[in-house]
Structures are given as structure tokens and as C-alpha cells.
Amino acid sequence: MFPSLLPNFIRADLAFAHGEGAWLYTEDGRRFLDFGAGIATSSLGHGHKHLTQTIADQAGKVMHVSNLYRVPQAERLAQRLVDASFADSAFFCNSGAEANEGMIKMIRKAMTPLARYRIICFDGAFHGRTLGTLAAGSNAAYRKGFGPVPEGFDHVPLNNMNAVRDAIGPETAGIIVEPIQGDGGVRVADMRFLQDLRAVCDEFGILLGLDEVQTGMGRTGRLFAHEWAGITPDVMALAKGIGGGFPLGAVLATEAVGKHLTPGTHGTTFGGNPLACAAGNAVLDVVLTPGFLDGVRRKAGVLRAGLEQIVRAHPAVFSEVRGDGLLLGLVCVAPLAQMQAACEAEGLLALPASENVLRLAPPLTVTDNDIEMGLAKLGRVAAG
Ligand SMILES: *Cc1c(COP(=O)(O)O)cnc(C)c1O
């Protein structure tokens, strides 16, 4: 019989009844250390009191009113994101794909007067599952059977400035890049490469768009990963961790880009509703607490050092550590599915990524003890 829940995902046979911090519990009492955080999304872990209480309080007042009216929670969240970033303005939506779709539309709209519409993207990129973001992404398997996708995206290898320069033409409107490719295999865009992308965008008068859906909101130990490179984009897509598990996405833009989205040009029914933005504000309360991101950086260092030690001790199992902050990857020698199953048997949840990479993205609130236990579990996995 065809399953009532559409079978488009490969799901582990696990169902969680509740969670606390970095731990998830099944109905029958088994517990799992969650180093996947719902794909880098449960940034404050599970059952975080400030987040859950804020959501409950807001739900009891008003959840949704539409964007026909002012939404004070969205105004506050936008102002706080603007104050903490390069941006002058924020647009809220409900997912990463929508944020990237909005970013693509903003780049095209802003460059319409110059008749520039093409966007340079990268091999290994993942930007979502809408037709536009499938076109921007590089994974041909994700596009198969869904074509034709929108035209106007040119793909070049990551960390190759010559290829980028060669791809820029009279119709190029901008460049979209992930500071770290998550789905693509935890592949890091070099800091120097990001700086050169900024420079080449300025040189040609085109726009730099960053997909920080996975790397943003503290994941790398800075609020946004591009801060490490000392650059700012013209427009940026956010989602995943921004709502701490509540669906929320955002596009942050400079005034020069954002001003082109005049009334009626773009919209959303759910986007930026009081409940989602209350969740976003609660996450920001925590992430912007003085010292919080220092803690993420410190914990990331501990996790990375432990992973490197495991790779050194078991080079026949794991060949390399990739990534930055709390977005790390172990390149597996054996098939990834086998390693994931071994982790699960040890009570550790980890994520898949391309290039046979086991992706680790624990909650930003992960404790030192959690990290120690996670490393011990991975050590046992490596030892077979
Ligand atoms: C997850 C992800 C997306 C897509 O987000 P959805 O919420 O699944 O639509 C886009 N870009 C990056 C970098 C992501 O990690």
C-alpha cells in the first residue's frame, strides 16, 4: 500500500517523544545525543525554556495576522538583525529555499535597470528545493525529472577565482555562495576567496549574495560566517537556526538592494508572523548574550581537536576533518550510510553530506560533557 506520509525521505526508524538540551528521547526510553540538531536548526537544543515559554506565551496572544497589518515582533526582529549586521532591512519568510528564492529575486530586480540577470553559483552548492533554488544549486540529481528549471545560473568550481572571472559576462547580476557548503560535503570557501569575491563584485558592479542559511546565526562562532573574512555581502539568506526549530527564514539586504522590492513586488502570507518572529527574537536573546558566541568558538575548538585526534588514530575509518565552528564534517572511508548506522547504534545522531561526509552540527548550547560523550561515541564507532 502506498504510505499515507509521502515516501520522499529516507527515514531512520526512530521517533522521538521529547528532548532536553542536546539529547532526544524515544517513547521507549532510549536516548540519543543529537549532533545533527535537526539539520543545524535546533540551535538552542531541545526544550530550551526561554524559547518554549516565549512561543507558548505568543501563541496564547496571537499567532498570525498576515502582512496586511503591522507586526511588532517582526519590526523588533528586523531592527535587531539590522543592528547586528551589514544590512539595512530584513524580509521574513518560512524556509531556507524561500529565503534564497527571495535573494535571487532581489538580485535580479535590483539589476534589472542594467539588464543583468545571470547569477554565478558554485559546484557543490545547495540552496533549496524550489525550481529557482534547484537551478542555483549544483546537484543534478535533485533537478532530475523536475525540469525545466529557470535559466540564468552559471556554475563554477569553489575557491577558483579564475573560473569566477571567466564566468562574469555583460548579463551577470551577481554571485551567490555558501561560506561553508553544508549539503555539498562541509566544504569551506576560503576566507581569501570570499574576500576576492567581494572585490570582483565591486570591480564589475555586481551583487554578492551569501547563503548563510546553515552557517548563520552563530553556527561558526560569529553571528555570521562572513564576519571571519572581514567582508559584507549585499544580500544574505538566513533560515535553519534563526528560529531555533520554529520555521522562519529571512533575507537581509542593504538599502541599495532592498529598495527595489517596492509594495506588491514580492510577498508571503505566513512570512514574519508574530509567532515565528517571537521565536526568532527569543533565539537572538540567547545568541546575542555577551559571551555566548565566545562559548561556541571555545566548544568548537574542543570538538574539532577531538575529531582530529580520532582521525589520527583511525585513518582507515575517517580520512579528514572539515568545516568550521560547530559545522564540522568527517570524511568517511567506508560508505556513509554504514557509518551513520554505526553512530545510531552508539546513540549518536549525525547528518549525511555529499562526498561521503558525516556532518556534525550540534546545538550551539551543547555542553562540554555532551562533546566529551559525543567524541567517546565517535571513538567507539571508529574503533569498530
Ligand atoms: C537547508 C539549506 C537550504 C534550504 O533550506 P530549507 O529550509 O530546507 O528550504 C538552503 N541553503 C542552505 C545552505 C541550506 O543548508
The ligand as an ORCA input file, in Angstrom:
! r2SCAN-3c Opt
* xyz 0 1
  C      19.000     23.795      4.310
  C      19.567     24.767      3.361
  C      18.755     25.423      2.415
  C      17.290     25.082      2.239
  O      16.551     25.353      3.386
  P      15.060     24.741      3.517
  O      14.572     25.344      4.809
  O      15.191     23.271      3.547
  O      14.289     25.215      2.362
  C      19.351     26.369      1.616
  N      20.646     26.677      1.717
  C      21.456     26.077      2.611
  C      22.880     26.486      2.704
  C      20.943     25.099      3.462
  O      21.741     24.497      4.334
*
